[in-house]
Amino acid sequence: MVPHRVAGRGTGARGAACRYASVTPAVPTLRIRRRPRGTRRCARRRTAASLPGSLPGWKRRDAGRLPVAARTLARVTTPRRLPSRAAAAKLARRVAAGEPALGRARRVGRMLRELAETHPDAHCELDFTTPYELAVATILSAQTTDVRVNEVTPKLFARYRAAADYAAADRTELEELIRSTGFYRNKATSLIGLGAAVVEKHAGLLPHTLDELVALPGIGRKTANVILGNAFGIPGITVDTHFGRLVRRWGWTAEEDPVKVEHAVGALVPKRDWTIVSHEVIFHGRRVCHSRKPACGACTLAADCPSYGTGPTDPAQAAVLVKGPSRERLLRLAGAPDDVPPSGTPVDAPHALVAGADQVEAAMDVP
C-alpha cells in the first residue's frame, strides 16, 4: 500500500483523508537481483503479472540443462570426435606459420583439460617411501624403464637405507645390484658421490631447493624437479624424452634445449599444475602418443593436435597401439573399438633404451 496524495481537495478531516488516500498500483513491479557487470544477463524490471504464467527467458533456457555434475560426467564419458583432414591440415598450417600467443594459450588450455580427463590416474610411477629413495630411483631411471627400476629398488633400498650407507657402499656390490638398469658403473659413481655430498654438506638430509639439488652429484634439473614435485610438493616440470617430444609434436614450443622447454611450457601452464601436467603428458606419451607410431585415431587430443595424422587415423588400427592398464577406458573415451587386442610388439621398445640407443634422456639431466 503506497500513500498517494490526491490534488484539488479541501481542508478539514475529510480533506486530509482525501489528500492521503491509499491507492494500490494497477500492476505492481518486482525488481530482479542485479547480476555482476560483464555478463550477458542484465538487470530487468519484470511485472508481477508476467511471473506466474511463465518462467523468465533465462530460466527457460536453463530449465533443459543438466546439473553441473551430470554435464561433467557426460563430458568425460562421451567419445571424442576425430577432426577431418581439412581441419587437421588447417591447424597444422596455422601452427607452422606461427600461432598467435592467445590462440596457442587457448588451445593448450583445452588440451590440459583433456589430459586431466583422459589420465586421472597420472602419478609418479617410481616406487619410493622417502625423498632420498626417490632421488636414487630417478638416477637409476635414466636410459631404462620405471618398471625395471621398480624391480631393482626393493633389494637396493633394503641394503642401503640412508645417504651414509651409499657413501660407505662397496662399489662392486652396488654395481651388481643395479646392473640390470644399464650404465651401472656411471650410476654407481653418482650414487656414491651423492651419498657423500649429502652427508658432508647437508647432514645426511636431502635438500629441498632447486639450486641445492642440482649442485649434488648425479642430479640435474630433471631429477631435481621430480624430487621437488613428488617428494616435497614443490611444483616442477619434468622434461624427459616423452615430455619434450610431445610438447614439440603438439606445437606448444619448438625449443630443443630442456631448460628452454621447461620455461616455455611453464609460461603456458599454471604453476600449481606443473607437477601433475608433467605426469599426464608422460602418461600420454607412454600409452597413446608413441614416438615412432602414435595412435592418432584413438587420441582424445586429436582435435587440437597439429601433428594429427603422424600415426594411423583409423580407430581400429590405432586401437592396437594403445598400451597400459587403463587401455579399455582410453579407447572408450576416444571412441575407438575396445575389443581389439593390443599389439604384441612394444612401440617404444625398452631394450632400445637400456642398450643406449636413445641418448636424449642422458643429455637432459646433465648437472
Protein Blocks (a to p, Z undefined) as FASTA:
>chain_A
ZZdddehiaedjklmmmmmcccddfbdcdddddddehiabdcddddfklmmmpccfklmm
mmmpccfklmmmmmmmmccddddfklmmmmmmmmmnopafklmmmmmmmmmmmmmmmmmm
gccfbdcfbfklmmmmmmmmgopafklmmmmmmmmmmmpmbfklmmmpcfklmmmmmmmn
opklmmmmmmmmmmmmmmmmnnopacfbfklmmmpghiafklmmmmmmmmnopacddddf
klmmmmmmnopaccfblklmmmmmmmmpcfklmmmmmmmmmmmmmmmmcfklccfklcfk
lmmmckgojacfbfklmmmmpgcjklmmmmmmnopafkbccdfbdfblfklmmnopamkl
mmmmgZZ
